[in-house]
Amino acid sequence: MIIQRHWQASKQVNAVLIELRGDFDGPIPTPAANVAANRRHGPTSTGRRSDHQGPRRFVWAADVPALSLLEGDRLAHDIAHHLGLRDWNGQGVHTEVRQGVRYQVIWRAPGHFDHVHFGVRVPGRLPPVKPEFQ
């Protein structure tokens, strides 16, 4: 997948969600369900700004439920593949920057044993979080 700098982060995340829906029978969120989930997410457990909080033009994320560790392993692998991550080792927090775009996959890390998190952040200064995302 060739990433173009002018793409919004949400378009990249949604493209992966749509591709996964064709490969898995499990509960892959739709782009609309992901928007709703991100509105409820809030900051990370350490109090830092989460990729889920947007704004979608610059940074966006999805949590894909994993019904088992085996399914999560496969989901994480497929997500890393769809994002073009070359150095994904199968677990943990993985961040990779290509052409100035930051990609992240989190699986089998604290708080991430029942879902695979992935996020995209495109270049640019992040505006403040909108009130509905706080």
C-alpha positions in Angstrom: 0.0 0.0 0.0 1.6 3.3 -1.1 1.0 6.0 1.4 0.6 9.6 0.2 1.2 12.4 2.5 -2.1 14.2 1.7 -4.2 11.3 2.9 -6.0 11.7 6.1 -5.1 9.3 8.9 -8.7 8.1 9.1 -8.7 7.1 5.5 -5.7 4.9 6.0 -7.2 3.3 9.2 -10.5 2.8 7.5 -8.9 1.2 4.4 -7.3 -1.4 6.7 -10.6 -2.0 8.5 -12.4 -2.6 5.2 -9.6 -5.0 4.0 -9.8 -7.0 7.2 -13.6 -7.4 6.9 -13.0 -9.5 3.9 -10.4 -11.8 5.7 -12.0 -12.4 9.1 -15.3 -13.6 10.3 -14.9 -12.1 13.7 -16.0 -8.6 14.9 -14.0 -6.2 12.7 -15.3 -2.8 13.5 -16.8 -0.8 10.6 -15.4 2.7 10.0 -18.5 4.2 11.5 -18.3 2.0 14.6 -14.6 3.0 14.9 -15.6 6.7 14.9 -18.0 6.1 17.7 -15.5 4.1 19.7 -12.8 6.8 19.3 -15.3 9.4 20.5 -15.5 7.5 23.8 -11.8 6.6 24.1 -10.1 9.5 25.9 -6.4 9.7 26.8 -4.0 6.7 27.3 -3.6 5.0 30.6 -0.6 7.2 31.3 -2.7 10.3 30.6 -1.1 11.1 27.3 -3.1 12.0 24.2 -4.3 8.9 22.4 -4.2 8.3 18.7 -7.9 7.6 19.1 -8.6 11.2 19.9 -7.7 12.5 16.5 -8.2 14.8 14.8 -8.7 12.3 12.0 -6.9 14.4 9.5 -3.6 14.0 11.4 -3.9 11.0 13.7 -6.4 8.1 14.0 -6.6 4.6 15.5 -8.7 1.5 15.7 -9.0 -1.3 18.2 -9.8 -4.7 16.6 -11.2 -7.3 19.0 -9.4 -10.6 19.3 -11.4 -13.5 20.5 -8.3 -15.5 21.3 -4.5 -15.1 21.4 -4.2 -17.1 18.2 -6.8 -14.9 16.4 -5.0 -11.8 17.8 -1.7 -13.0 16.5 -3.2 -13.4 13.0 -5.0 -10.0 13.2 -1.8 -8.2 14.3 0.2 -9.9 11.5 -2.4 -9.0 8.9 -2.7 -5.4 10.2 1.1 -5.0 10.1 1.2 -6.4 6.6 -1.6 -4.1 5.4 0.3 -1.1 6.9 3.5 -2.3 5.2 5.4 -2.7 8.5 8.6 -4.6 7.8 10.0 -5.1 11.3 6.8 -6.3 13.1 8.0 -9.1 15.4 4.5 -10.4 16.4 3.9 -8.7 19.8 4.5 -5.6 21.9 4.4 -2.0 20.9 5.7 -1.5 17.5 6.2 2.0 15.9 7.6 2.5 12.5 8.0 5.7 10.5 8.0 5.7 6.7 8.0 8.7 4.4 7.3 10.8 7.5 4.1 8.9 8.5 4.1 7.1 11.9 2.4 3.7 12.1 1.8 1.8 15.3 0.6 -1.7 16.2 0.1 -2.8 19.8 -0.6 -6.5 20.6 0.3 -8.7 23.6 1.3 -5.6 25.6 -0.2 -4.4 28.9 -3.9 -3.7 28.2 -3.7 -5.2 24.7 -4.4 -8.9 25.1 -8.1 -8.8 23.9 -7.7 -6.4 21.0 -5.1 -5.3 18.5 -4.5 -1.5 18.4 -3.2 0.2 15.3 -2.8 3.9 14.6 -1.6 6.3 11.9 -0.2 9.7 12.4 0.6 11.9 9.4 3.0 14.9 9.5 1.8 18.1 11.0 1.3 19.8 14.3 -1.7 18.4 16.1 -4.5 20.9 16.9 -6.1 20.7 20.4 -8.4 17.7 21.1 -12.0 18.6 20.4 -14.2 18.7 23.6 -16.2 15.6 22.5 -12.9 13.7 22.4 -11.8 14.7 25.9 
